[in-house]
Amino acid sequence: MDSDPIPTEPTTDPEPPVTAPVVPGPSLVSESTAAGRGRGSKLRRAAIGLALVVTFGVGIGVGRLDLPALGGFGSTTPAPGTSAPDFGLIREAWDILHTKYVGASSLDNSKLIYGAINGMTQAVGDTGHTTFMTPQERAQRSNDLSGKFVGIGVRIDTAKDGLPLVVGVFKGSPAAGAGILVGDELVAVDGKPTTGHTNDDIVGWVRGAAGTTVKLTVRQGADGTPRDVSMVRAEVATNPVNWAIVPGTHTALIRLDQFSQGAADALKAALGDIKTAGADRLVLDLRGNPGGYVNEADAVASQFLKTGVVFIERDAQGNETKHNVTAGGLATDLPLVVLVDGGTASSSEIVSGALQDARRAQLVGIKTYGTGTVLGEFPLSDGSALRVGTVEWLTPGGRQIWHQGITPDVIVERASTIAPIDPDQVSTMTPAQIAALTDPQLARALTLVTAITATGS
């Protein structure tokens, strides 16, 4: 199960900001500290894809805090202009809980410590960026961008009535086999009502080990009759790229779910097949895409741009580094429209901003999430970690993405009760059904892309 307004995992540099070691990986880019995964709180679109939380692509540099160098408990050097912190207050509170609380014998020290650290990161006020992760959360996030997940295999958004709403079902997944449908609302998980709980909570309930059973109570729409559906959790392999020729047209609709490992290669393969199929224009759907590895975003943008800059990194000292387009893109001259929404984050925003600034594509939808920072991931001694924004991303034109998002060229709202139409659905439609699409954003994009001529970049 994925949760989407949350956001992406790491691509790192040999020398991540304020860090030392680098976590190697098959798709990491040596010249970038950026990555793509951060955490969101308001957007609760979730790819429950697989019983895990897929977080938005706030970049991540990976390193380790040199704890001894901090001088020990209570001796951290205060920031300029601030007074020295009194860490003794934390000890006082700890002692009171352990000596005065009537239930002291039942206290879980790990929970207390994690709660204190989590509270500290929340107090920073950098919602969706500076966060704390337990060892379990780090392990789960590490798997998020591997292209495989353990769970049930559905994508969710939040319905108008506040319940999780299924907006996509992965092919061959436990959910598909059990008859879960797009438009189903999740009423309960193993008998526990979902009302009043966040999608993060629900993700935790659905998540579990492969081979175990979970029972969902679902209904088709707010007025549907509830039905119980049981399924066995399993590893679900996901293809980050899906496409279809829109019936009655020469337009290809490409859906990019996230910038996971291998996403750019999958896009290149898709573009080759699309050209063979005779498509002469493209709609790229980045709605709900939480981001991913920034090197994948760089490579994806380079498929549509001939030259120029993809994005700019700016550190806390104001130093800027430009990341240039890689030559040889496969679709640099095809007319292009890009779909975005409030769930478009991180690496998705890098691509959207690059194409918009280069006047290579029109963006259709609503303003994106705004998660343009590189998170330095600082492991703690027990395997947990702090993620702290150390570098921010700018569009090629110097626009700030962090907290600002990318505003589309053409604003088109989509009601929460209307699920985005994906390529699998499009491929089964008739030209008449395409002309009567219920997805207003896709309908507008198809109209626009038939009327434009790619200028290239």
PLY file of the C-alpha trace (Angstrom):
ply
format ascii 1.0
element vertex 457
property float x
property float y
property float z
element edge 456
property int vertex1
property int vertex2
end_header
0.00 0.00 0.00
1.47 3.28 -0.99
0.79 6.63 0.48
1.25 9.48 -1.87
1.45 12.92 -0.62
4.11 11.78 1.06
7.04 11.67 -1.42
11.14 9.82 -2.81
14.40 8.00 -1.93
18.02 8.75 -2.56
20.49 9.48 -5.24
23.66 10.69 -3.70
26.91 12.37 -4.39
30.33 11.10 -3.36
30.23 13.90 -0.82
26.66 14.46 0.37
26.18 17.71 2.28
27.34 17.44 5.86
27.78 13.71 5.44
30.39 11.16 4.60
29.52 7.69 3.29
27.44 7.14 0.20
25.03 4.29 -0.31
25.81 2.81 -3.72
23.12 1.56 -6.03
22.68 0.58 -9.64
20.93 3.81 -10.61
22.63 6.36 -8.41
24.22 9.34 -10.12
27.66 10.30 -8.91
27.27 13.97 -9.71
24.12 14.59 -7.69
23.31 14.68 -4.04
19.69 14.80 -4.93
17.14 12.08 -4.89
13.59 12.17 -4.44
11.60 11.28 -1.45
10.13 13.35 1.27
7.15 13.22 3.51
3.85 15.02 3.15
0.99 15.56 5.51
-1.89 17.21 3.69
-2.07 15.21 0.51
-3.29 11.80 1.29
-3.29 10.29 -2.11
-1.75 6.96 -1.62
-0.58 4.31 -3.88
-1.50 1.56 -1.52
0.18 -0.13 -4.17
1.73 -2.53 -1.99
1.20 -2.12 1.59
3.83 0.45 2.09
4.21 4.15 2.15
5.55 5.62 -1.06
6.81 9.01 -0.09
7.23 12.06 -2.20
10.45 12.67 -3.85
12.22 15.06 -1.66
15.84 14.42 -2.51
17.98 12.48 -0.15
21.68 12.60 0.45
22.83 9.72 2.62
25.41 10.06 5.34
26.05 9.65 9.04
26.16 12.13 11.86
29.43 12.13 13.75
27.74 11.92 17.12
30.88 12.06 19.29
31.82 15.31 17.57
28.65 16.86 18.91
30.22 16.86 22.33
27.78 14.54 24.01
24.35 15.03 25.50
23.56 18.65 26.25
26.67 20.17 24.70
25.58 20.88 21.13
26.74 24.29 19.96
23.71 26.56 19.64
22.85 28.19 16.33
23.98 31.80 15.97
21.60 34.18 17.70
20.03 31.50 19.89
20.59 30.57 23.52
22.19 27.31 24.58
19.59 24.50 24.79
18.81 23.07 28.20
18.85 19.35 27.54
18.44 18.81 31.26
14.71 19.46 30.77
14.48 16.30 28.71
16.14 14.32 31.51
13.79 15.88 34.06
10.73 14.88 32.07
12.14 11.39 31.56
12.76 10.93 35.28
9.31 12.19 36.24
7.64 9.73 33.90
9.69 6.85 35.24
9.28 7.70 38.93
5.86 9.36 39.23
3.70 7.91 36.48
1.39 5.24 37.91
1.99 3.05 34.88
5.75 3.50 34.78
6.38 -0.24 34.63
4.61 -0.41 31.28
6.55 2.42 29.64
8.27 1.55 26.37
11.54 3.44 26.39
12.05 3.07 22.64
8.67 4.63 21.99
9.44 7.48 24.36
12.76 8.19 22.67
11.32 7.96 19.16
8.40 10.12 20.20
10.74 12.79 21.55
12.83 12.83 18.38
9.74 12.86 16.18
8.32 15.74 18.20
11.55 17.66 17.76
11.49 17.27 13.98
7.84 18.31 13.86
8.65 21.41 15.91
11.04 22.50 13.16
7.94 23.34 11.15
9.39 21.97 7.92
6.36 19.76 7.26
6.91 17.16 4.58
10.68 17.55 4.58
12.54 17.32 7.91
11.42 14.01 9.41
12.39 11.10 11.64
12.31 7.47 10.52
12.39 4.35 12.64
14.56 1.45 11.45
11.42 -0.24 10.13
10.36 2.84 8.19
13.83 3.17 6.68
13.75 -0.44 5.55
10.29 0.02 4.05
11.26 3.17 2.21
14.37 1.47 0.92
12.10 -1.00 -0.84
9.70 1.60 -2.20
11.81 2.47 -5.22
13.11 -1.00 -5.97
10.18 -1.72 -8.29
8.81 -4.46 -6.06
6.45 -4.23 -3.12
4.75 -6.51 -0.66
1.08 -5.75 -0.21
-2.20 -5.90 -2.09
-1.53 -3.80 -5.18
-3.88 -0.83 -5.36
-3.46 2.92 -5.69
-5.62 5.18 -3.55
-6.65 8.78 -3.20
-8.93 10.36 -0.61
-12.63 10.38 -1.42
-14.86 13.40 -0.83
-16.24 11.74 2.32
-12.70 11.30 3.68
-12.35 7.57 3.12
-9.51 6.02 1.10
-10.61 5.72 -2.53
-9.16 3.16 -4.94
-8.03 4.95 -8.10
-5.93 2.17 -9.58
-5.43 -1.58 -9.31
-2.13 -3.18 -10.33
-2.31 -5.96 -12.89
-1.76 -9.42 -11.43
-1.94 -8.11 -7.85
-3.81 -9.72 -4.95
-6.33 -6.87 -5.15
-6.99 -7.51 -8.84
-7.50 -11.21 -8.18
-9.87 -10.50 -5.29
-12.08 -8.18 -7.34
-11.13 -4.80 -5.89
-12.32 -2.13 -8.33
-11.45 1.45 -9.17
-13.99 3.57 -7.29
-14.11 1.29 -4.25
-13.88 3.08 -0.91
-12.03 1.34 1.94
-14.49 1.23 4.82
-12.53 -1.05 7.16
-9.37 -3.13 7.38
-9.68 -6.39 9.32
-12.85 -4.99 10.90
-11.23 -1.70 11.97
-13.12 1.31 10.53
-11.03 3.67 8.42
-13.14 6.72 9.33
-11.11 9.38 11.08
-7.76 7.81 10.21
-5.10 9.05 7.81
-3.99 7.10 4.80
-0.71 6.56 6.64
-2.67 4.73 9.35
-4.49 2.62 6.78
-1.23 1.81 5.02
0.10 0.44 8.30
-2.98 -1.74 8.72
-2.86 -3.13 5.19
0.88 -3.62 5.22
2.15 -7.03 6.26
4.31 -10.02 5.43
3.92 -11.88 2.17
1.64 -14.89 2.58
-0.53 -13.35 5.30
-4.19 -12.50 4.83
-5.90 -9.13 5.11
-9.65 -8.49 4.91
-10.94 -5.24 3.47
-14.48 -3.96 3.74
-15.13 -1.88 0.62
-18.04 -0.23 -1.13
-18.40 1.13 -4.65
-18.84 4.83 -4.01
-20.18 6.58 -0.93
-23.64 5.01 -1.34
-22.50 1.54 -2.31
-23.28 -1.64 -0.38
-20.31 -2.72 1.77
-18.71 -6.04 0.88
-15.89 -7.97 2.52
-12.92 -8.99 0.39
-10.07 -11.14 1.72
-6.72 -11.46 -0.02
-3.25 -12.81 0.63
-0.45 -10.24 0.65
2.24 -10.87 -1.93
5.21 -9.29 -3.63
3.99 -7.22 -6.52
6.35 -6.19 -9.27
5.46 -2.84 -10.73
6.31 -1.27 -14.05
6.82 2.46 -13.49
5.75 3.20 -17.08
2.48 2.31 -18.76
1.19 3.58 -22.10
-1.53 3.25 -24.71
-2.47 4.79 -28.03
-5.62 6.83 -27.49
-8.31 5.26 -29.71
-9.19 7.33 -32.75
-5.99 9.39 -32.50
-2.25 9.24 -33.05
-1.63 10.38 -29.46
0.11 8.16 -26.91
-0.83 8.50 -23.24
2.16 7.68 -21.03
1.68 7.16 -17.32
4.82 7.42 -15.13
3.98 6.19 -11.63
7.22 7.12 -9.89
10.89 7.70 -10.56
11.99 4.35 -9.23
15.09 2.50 -10.27
14.98 1.87 -14.00
12.15 4.32 -14.72
14.08 6.18 -17.41
15.06 2.95 -19.17
11.42 1.84 -19.06
10.39 5.17 -20.59
12.96 4.83 -23.36
11.64 1.36 -24.20
8.07 2.69 -24.18
8.96 5.60 -26.46
10.51 3.19 -28.94
7.36 1.09 -28.97
5.17 4.19 -29.18
6.97 5.41 -32.29
6.68 1.96 -33.87
2.94 2.05 -33.15
2.66 5.27 -35.15
2.05 7.85 -32.43
3.08 11.37 -33.38
2.25 13.25 -30.15
2.35 12.54 -26.42
0.53 13.19 -23.16
2.74 12.47 -20.13
0.73 11.80 -16.96
2.63 12.69 -13.76
-0.45 13.06 -11.56
0.04 11.53 -8.13
3.66 10.72 -8.94
5.52 11.09 -5.61
8.96 11.39 -7.15
11.97 9.12 -6.85
15.61 9.08 -7.77
16.69 12.41 -9.17
19.00 10.84 -11.72
15.96 9.07 -13.15
14.19 12.43 -13.37
17.21 13.91 -15.12
17.19 11.08 -17.65
13.42 11.28 -18.16
13.48 15.03 -18.83
16.36 14.48 -21.26
14.11 12.27 -23.41
12.07 15.36 -24.28
14.72 18.11 -24.30
17.54 18.58 -26.83
19.71 20.92 -24.78
19.62 23.14 -21.73
19.29 22.66 -17.99
17.06 20.15 -16.21
17.31 21.65 -12.73
19.53 23.68 -10.43
20.71 22.73 -6.94
21.23 25.49 -4.39
22.81 24.84 -1.02
22.42 26.72 2.27
25.29 29.06 1.32
23.60 29.99 -1.96
25.99 28.03 -4.15
24.27 26.75 -7.29
24.99 23.73 -9.47
23.30 23.27 -12.84
22.35 19.81 -14.08
22.33 19.79 -17.85
20.27 17.82 -20.33
21.84 14.60 -21.59
21.82 14.59 -25.38
20.14 11.86 -27.41
16.53 12.02 -26.21
14.02 9.93 -28.15
11.08 12.36 -28.14
12.54 15.83 -28.41
10.33 16.89 -31.36
6.96 15.27 -30.60
4.15 17.58 -29.43
3.85 17.12 -25.66
1.40 17.97 -22.86
2.09 17.05 -19.22
-0.58 16.30 -16.61
0.14 17.35 -13.00
-1.80 17.72 -9.76
-1.34 18.19 -6.03
0.19 14.74 -5.78
2.92 15.53 -8.31
6.03 15.92 -6.18
9.80 16.03 -6.06
11.40 14.47 -9.11
8.07 14.88 -10.92
8.29 18.59 -10.23
11.84 18.69 -11.58
10.65 17.23 -14.87
7.53 19.41 -15.00
9.48 22.57 -14.24
12.18 21.78 -16.79
9.69 21.15 -19.60
7.68 24.24 -18.71
10.67 26.58 -18.46
11.99 25.33 -21.80
8.54 25.93 -23.35
8.76 22.34 -24.47
5.36 21.32 -23.08
2.19 22.77 -21.67
1.30 21.66 -18.14
-2.35 20.88 -17.43
-3.98 20.29 -14.02
-3.48 22.00 -10.67
-0.44 23.23 -8.75
2.02 20.54 -7.71
2.98 19.58 -4.17
6.16 21.62 -3.66
8.79 19.22 -2.31
11.90 20.55 -3.96
14.58 19.83 -1.42
17.38 17.34 -1.15
17.13 15.51 2.14
20.35 14.57 3.86
19.68 11.23 5.53
21.61 10.94 8.77
21.52 7.43 10.28
21.39 7.17 14.07
23.11 4.45 16.06
20.10 2.08 16.27
19.30 2.15 12.55
16.78 4.99 12.72
17.55 8.23 10.91
16.86 11.92 10.58
16.13 13.37 7.17
17.03 17.03 6.99
16.71 19.39 4.03
20.24 20.40 3.04
19.88 21.49 -0.58
16.93 22.83 -2.57
16.00 22.45 -6.21
15.23 25.27 -8.63
13.78 25.07 -12.11
16.09 26.02 -15.00
14.61 29.51 -14.84
15.47 29.84 -11.15
11.99 29.23 -9.73
11.88 27.72 -6.25
9.99 24.42 -6.04
10.14 23.98 -2.25
6.82 25.07 -0.70
5.92 26.77 -4.00
5.18 23.92 -6.35
4.78 24.27 -10.11
1.72 26.11 -11.41
0.34 24.60 -14.65
-0.11 26.63 -17.82
-3.72 25.48 -18.00
-5.59 25.08 -14.70
-8.11 22.25 -14.76
-9.63 20.92 -11.54
-10.70 17.30 -11.07
-13.22 16.32 -8.41
-11.96 13.82 -5.83
-14.78 11.50 -6.85
-13.38 11.28 -10.38
-10.42 8.96 -10.71
-7.67 9.72 -13.22
-8.08 7.60 -16.36
-4.97 5.53 -16.94
-3.56 3.94 -20.12
-5.02 0.50 -19.33
-8.50 2.00 -19.24
-7.89 4.12 -22.33
-6.79 1.08 -24.31
-10.22 -0.55 -23.85
-12.25 2.51 -24.86
-13.88 3.40 -28.15
-13.32 6.75 -29.88
-16.81 7.76 -28.73
-15.91 7.02 -25.11
-12.71 9.03 -25.47
-14.77 11.97 -26.71
-16.90 11.71 -23.56
-14.10 11.27 -21.00
-15.06 11.87 -17.37
-11.48 12.85 -16.52
-11.49 16.59 -17.34
-7.73 17.00 -17.08
-6.96 14.24 -19.54
-9.72 15.44 -21.86
-8.21 18.94 -21.93
-4.71 17.58 -22.47
-5.84 15.53 -25.46
-7.47 18.59 -26.99
-4.37 20.72 -26.47
-1.85 18.20 -27.75
-3.66 17.87 -31.08
-3.40 21.62 -31.58
0.27 22.21 -30.85
3.51 21.81 -32.73
6.54 20.84 -30.70
9.17 23.54 -30.74
11.88 21.29 -29.30
14.60 22.55 -26.97
0 1
1 2
2 3
3 4
4 5
5 6
6 7
7 8
8 9
9 10
10 11
11 12
12 13
13 14
14 15
15 16
16 17
17 18
18 19
19 20
20 21
21 22
22 23
23 24
24 25
25 26
26 27
27 28
28 29
29 30
30 31
31 32
32 33
33 34
34 35
35 36
36 37
37 38
38 39
39 40
40 41
41 42
42 43
43 44
44 45
45 46
46 47
47 48
48 49
49 50
50 51
51 52
52 53
53 54
54 55
55 56
56 57
57 58
58 59
59 60
60 61
61 62
62 63
63 64
64 65
65 66
66 67
67 68
68 69
69 70
70 71
71 72
72 73
73 74
74 75
75 76
76 77
77 78
78 79
79 80
80 81
81 82
82 83
83 84
84 85
85 86
86 87
87 88
88 89
89 90
90 91
91 92
92 93
93 94
94 95
95 96
96 97
97 98
98 99
99 100
100 101
101 102
102 103
103 104
104 105
105 106
106 107
107 108
108 109
109 110
110 111
111 112
112 113
113 114
114 115
115 116
116 117
117 118
118 119
119 120
120 121
121 122
122 123
123 124
124 125
125 126
126 127
127 128
128 129
129 130
130 131
131 132
132 133
133 134
134 135
135 136
136 137
137 138
138 139
139 140
140 141
141 142
142 143
143 144
144 145
145 146
146 147
147 148
148 149
149 150
150 151
151 152
152 153
153 154
154 155
155 156
156 157
157 158
158 159
159 160
160 161
161 162
162 163
163 164
164 165
165 166
166 167
167 168
168 169
169 170
170 171
171 172
172 173
173 174
174 175
175 176
176 177
177 178
178 179
179 180
180 181
181 182
182 183
183 184
184 185
185 186
186 187
187 188
188 189
189 190
190 191
191 192
192 193
193 194
194 195
195 196
196 197
197 198
198 199
199 200
200 201
201 202
202 203
203 204
204 205
205 206
206 207
207 208
208 209
209 210
210 211
211 212
212 213
213 214
214 215
215 216
216 217
217 218
218 219
219 220
220 221
221 222
222 223
223 224
224 225
225 226
226 227
227 228
228 229
229 230
230 231
231 232
232 233
233 234
234 235
235 236
236 237
237 238
238 239
239 240
240 241
241 242
242 243
243 244
244 245
245 246
246 247
247 248
248 249
249 250
250 251
251 252
252 253
253 254
254 255
255 256
256 257
257 258
258 259
259 260
260 261
261 262
262 263
263 264
264 265
265 266
266 267
267 268
268 269
269 270
270 271
271 272
272 273
273 274
274 275
275 276
276 277
277 278
278 279
279 280
280 281
281 282
282 283
283 284
284 285
285 286
286 287
287 288
288 289
289 290
290 291
291 292
292 293
293 294
294 295
295 296
296 297
297 298
298 299
299 300
300 301
301 302
302 303
303 304
304 305
305 306
306 307
307 308
308 309
309 310
310 311
311 312
312 313
313 314
314 315
315 316
316 317
317 318
318 319
319 320
320 321
321 322
322 323
323 324
324 325
325 326
326 327
327 328
328 329
329 330
330 331
331 332
332 333
333 334
334 335
335 336
336 337
337 338
338 339
339 340
340 341
341 342
342 343
343 344
344 345
345 346
346 347
347 348
348 349
349 350
350 351
351 352
352 353
353 354
354 355
355 356
356 357
357 358
358 359
359 360
360 361
361 362
362 363
363 364
364 365
365 366
366 367
367 368
368 369
369 370
370 371
371 372
372 373
373 374
374 375
375 376
376 377
377 378
378 379
379 380
380 381
381 382
382 383
383 384
384 385
385 386
386 387
387 388
388 389
389 390
390 391
391 392
392 393
393 394
394 395
395 396
396 397
397 398
398 399
399 400
400 401
401 402
402 403
403 404
404 405
405 406
406 407
407 408
408 409
409 410
410 411
411 412
412 413
413 414
414 415
415 416
416 417
417 418
418 419
419 420
420 421
421 422
422 423
423 424
424 425
425 426
426 427
427 428
428 429
429 430
430 431
431 432
432 433
433 434
434 435
435 436
436 437
437 438
438 439
439 440
440 441
441 442
442 443
443 444
444 445
445 446
446 447
447 448
448 449
449 450
450 451
451 452
452 453
453 454
454 455
455 456
